[in-house]
Amino acid sequence: MSKLTVRDIEVGGKRVLVRVDFNVPLDEAGAIMDDGRIRAALPTIEYLIGRGARLILCSHLGRPDGGVVEGLRLAVVARRLSQLIGRPVATTRDCIGPEVEAAVAGLKDEDVLLLENLRFHPEEEKNDAAFAQALAKLADIYVDDAFGTAHRAHASVVGVTRYLPAVSGLLLEQEMINLGRILKDPPRPLAALLGGAKVSDKVGMIENIMAKVDYILVGGGMAATFLKAKAYRIGKSLLEADRVATAAELLARAEKSGVTLMLPLDVVVTGEITPEAEGSVVSIEGIPDDRRIVDIGPETIKSFQGALAKCQAVFWNGPMGIYEIPQFAQGTKALARFLAGLEATTVIGGGSTADAVAEMGLADRMSFVSTGGGASLDFLSGKVLPGIEVLPDKEA
């Protein structure tokens, strides 16, 4: 069911509290490494500015664990946002309290204010009612445009909606449309390209989309658990021993459903995972006992590309290897380049996959890049996302 959005309400002259996801990666010097999440929020921000709203943006950054961490202040984000929208972006040293209330009182139409890191307060992640009320008193309307936190029942995501009229932002709307299409009426054939470390992260999604996909391609660390389920020796590879039976069940279910579930044919293995480590390619029948899987091999890349070439739509979540180490990122990069040139609907499921695509400069060549890793998996698993559930339906 579609949600009310900023297009459905009058915002001129109103104080609008917008929950954005400005949790951008920072380097050791505190500089922004990738501003993709800031850019993703621009349609909503520019829409509200264009209609004379008074914007109060709020976000978290990093994991300060409920305390003030100087290196996780949002001033650096405000500077980048100011450059992108071509107007000043004011900041505060907190997200609630007298100083913030005074700053909000001074806002004029089209002004933009970015509050300090929400997670400097432990009450944010506890969905504390008093903290939510303190945020709500700053505004007349609440807009949720942070899909990346939609699966979290936090004060700025859920609690604040009890005290303010709430609607979806334009990014959140696009997330629901593009991910929802995979669940409702995807182009066929449809492939799910899955990687990352753990099977447990993706079991719910695989089970939920099994009847909707034609191919499931498994790489990354999670492939080891599937290979173990097929009685292959996996050496020292990451293994979720308690998920081997689950992997076997998924393999059997895919076969019964007529879904082609593809595992690696060859893999890159190494002894120790270090930046200097060297890898070697072996078949899945010949993984040494003292080595661990760190990437998919060249035959697997060709095999996966052959399946993907047959598809009209692809959903990808999870790198094919240890992307942070260049020599173990070749599978991820090869498939990213292949998808970028594919004449198909390509949806990237956020998280490290989105980071990899952006780092390669290929984000614009994908049909849609989600801003939510865990949120996109939960959404496709059929779970109710707290941040979406609390927003009013258009039909209502």
Buried (B, 14 or more C-beta within 10 A) or exposed (E): EEBBBBEEBEBEEBBBBBBBBBBBBBEEEEEBEBBBBBBBBBBBBBBBBEBBBBBBBBBBBBEBEEEEBEEBBBBBBBBBBBEBBEEEBBBBBBBBEEEBBEBBEEBEBBBBBBBBBBBBBEBBBBBBEEBBBBBBBBBBBBBBBBBBBBBBBBBBBBBBBBBBBBBBBBBBBBBBEBBBBBBEEBEEBBBBBBBBBBBEBBBBBBBBBBEBBBBBBBBBBBBBBBBBBEEBEBBBBBBBEEBBEBBBBBBEBBEEEEBBBBBBBBBBBBBEBEEEBEBEBBBBEEBEEEBBBBBBBBBBBEBBBEBBEEBBBBBBBBBBBBBEBEBBBBBBBBBBBBBBEBEBBBBBBBBBBBBBBBBBEBBEBBBBBBBBBBBBBBBBBEBEBBBBEBBBEEEE
